[in-house]
């Protein structure tokens, strides 16, 4: 009888992994259809549907699809632990795909999928 595949590790992103991980994540704004910023009222809950991404000095880019958010719990026991963090995958209408990370009160592009 074949074995079941191993359960996914909590906090792990689903495949595929980003091909490029940025050494210095670039801050961006995640916007809903009305232009309001999308934030995280809870580590696994968005307060709106992502519609566009803004930042990097170029024009806004439309989001065709997204998955997540996935909360990241790192060093939660340490006094100097970072605040709540979550990851979000977005597929852009121009064919690009990005890994976004929410830290504190802002979104950052942490990785690029090829």
C-alpha positions as CSV (number, residue, x, y, z in Angstrom):
1,X,0.0,0.0,0.0
2,X,1.5,3.4,-0.9
3,X,2.3,5.8,1.8
4,X,0.5,9.1,2.2
5,X,2.6,12.1,1.3
6,X,4.1,13.9,4.3
7,X,2.0,16.7,5.8
8,X,3.1,20.2,5.0
9,X,5.2,21.9,7.5
10,X,3.2,24.8,9.2
11,X,4.4,28.1,8.0
12,X,5.8,26.6,4.8
13,X,4.8,28.2,1.4
14,X,3.1,25.9,-1.0
15,X,5.1,25.0,-4.1
16,X,6.6,26.5,-6.2
17,X,9.2,28.5,-4.3
18,X,10.2,31.9,-5.5
19,X,13.2,31.7,-7.9
20,X,14.6,35.0,-6.7
21,X,14.6,36.1,-3.1
22,X,15.4,39.8,-2.7
23,X,18.2,40.6,-0.2
24,X,16.5,43.9,0.6
25,X,12.7,43.5,0.3
26,X,11.1,46.4,-1.6
27,X,8.2,48.2,0.1
28,X,4.9,48.3,-1.8
29,X,1.2,49.2,-1.2
30,X,-1.4,46.5,-1.7
31,X,-4.7,48.0,-2.8
32,X,-8.3,46.8,-3.2
33,X,-10.6,47.7,-6.2
34,X,-11.5,51.0,-4.5
35,X,-7.9,52.1,-3.9
36,X,-7.9,51.4,-0.2
37,X,-4.9,49.7,1.3
38,X,-5.3,46.0,2.1
39,X,-4.0,45.2,5.6
40,X,-4.1,42.3,8.0
41,X,-6.5,42.6,10.9
42,X,-5.3,39.1,11.9
43,X,-2.2,37.2,10.8
44,X,-4.3,35.0,8.5
45,X,-7.0,37.4,7.4
46,X,-7.0,40.2,4.8
47,X,-9.4,43.1,5.2
48,X,-10.0,43.4,1.4
49,X,-9.4,41.6,-1.9
50,X,-6.1,42.6,-3.5
51,X,-6.6,44.3,-6.8
52,X,-3.4,46.2,-7.5
53,X,0.1,46.7,-6.2
54,X,1.7,50.1,-6.1
55,X,5.4,51.0,-5.5
56,X,8.8,50.9,-6.9
57,X,8.4,54.1,-8.8
58,X,6.5,52.6,-11.7
59,X,2.8,52.5,-12.5
60,X,0.4,50.4,-10.5
61,X,0.2,46.7,-11.5
62,X,-3.1,44.8,-11.6
63,X,-3.4,41.6,-9.6
64,X,-4.9,38.7,-11.6
65,X,-4.9,36.2,-8.6
66,X,-3.6,35.7,-5.1
67,X,-3.2,33.0,-2.5
68,X,-2.7,33.3,1.3
69,X,-2.1,34.9,3.6
70,X,0.0,32.5,5.6
71,X,1.1,33.6,9.0
72,X,4.7,33.2,10.0
73,X,5.5,32.7,13.6
74,X,9.2,33.1,14.2
75,X,10.9,33.4,17.6
76,X,7.5,34.2,19.2
77,X,9.0,33.4,22.6
78,X,11.9,35.9,22.4
79,X,11.5,39.4,23.8
80,X,13.1,40.9,20.6
81,X,10.8,38.8,18.3
82,X,9.5,40.6,15.2
83,X,5.8,41.4,15.2
84,X,3.2,39.5,13.3
85,X,4.3,38.5,9.8
86,X,2.4,36.9,7.0
87,X,3.2,35.9,3.4
88,X,1.0,36.3,0.3
89,X,1.5,35.1,-3.2
90,X,0.2,37.4,-6.0
91,X,0.0,36.7,-9.8
92,X,0.0,39.9,-11.8
93,X,-2.0,40.5,-15.0
94,X,1.3,41.1,-16.9
95,X,2.4,37.5,-16.1
96,X,4.7,38.2,-13.2
97,X,4.3,36.6,-9.9
98,X,5.5,37.9,-6.5
99,X,5.9,36.8,-2.9
100,X,4.8,39.6,-0.6
101,X,5.5,39.7,3.1
102,X,3.6,41.8,5.6
103,X,5.7,43.0,8.5
104,X,4.4,45.5,11.1
105,X,2.2,47.8,9.0
106,X,3.6,47.4,5.5
107,X,3.9,45.0,2.6
108,X,7.2,44.2,0.9
109,X,8.1,42.2,-2.2
110,X,10.3,39.5,-0.8
111,X,10.6,37.2,-3.8
112,X,9.9,36.9,-7.5
113,X,8.7,33.7,-9.3
114,X,10.0,32.8,-12.7
